[in-house]
Amino acid sequence: MLDRSSSSTYGGSTTPLEGFTRGVLRAVTSPLQLPVTILKTSVQKNIFYGTTIGAVKGMANGVSDAVGGTVQALSSAIPPNPWELVSRKLAYISAFK
């Protein structure tokens, strides 16, 4: 199995705290996707396209960021190699028997 240094982590975070922080920030700022996307698409195309299609895209981006951020924050506590922890715990328990 891979060790922690060679495994790539989601979002470039290297510690569980960084992964948790990135996930929480992503979920908290997800409502801002709606006005940002409306503004961007209005500037790129026109105001009608920005307020209709941009609103739909912004809502999809917001929901995606809210769900993705929540999953990232919750999964940051899961170690990249859980079997390593299990084997260390078993070795610790068997040493005292």
Secondary structure, 3 states (H helix, E strand, C coil): CCCCCCCCCHHHCCCHHHHHHHHHHHHHCHHHHHHHHHHHHHHHCCHHHHHHHHHHHHHHHHHHHHHHHHHHHHHCCCCCCHHHHHHHHHHHHHHCC
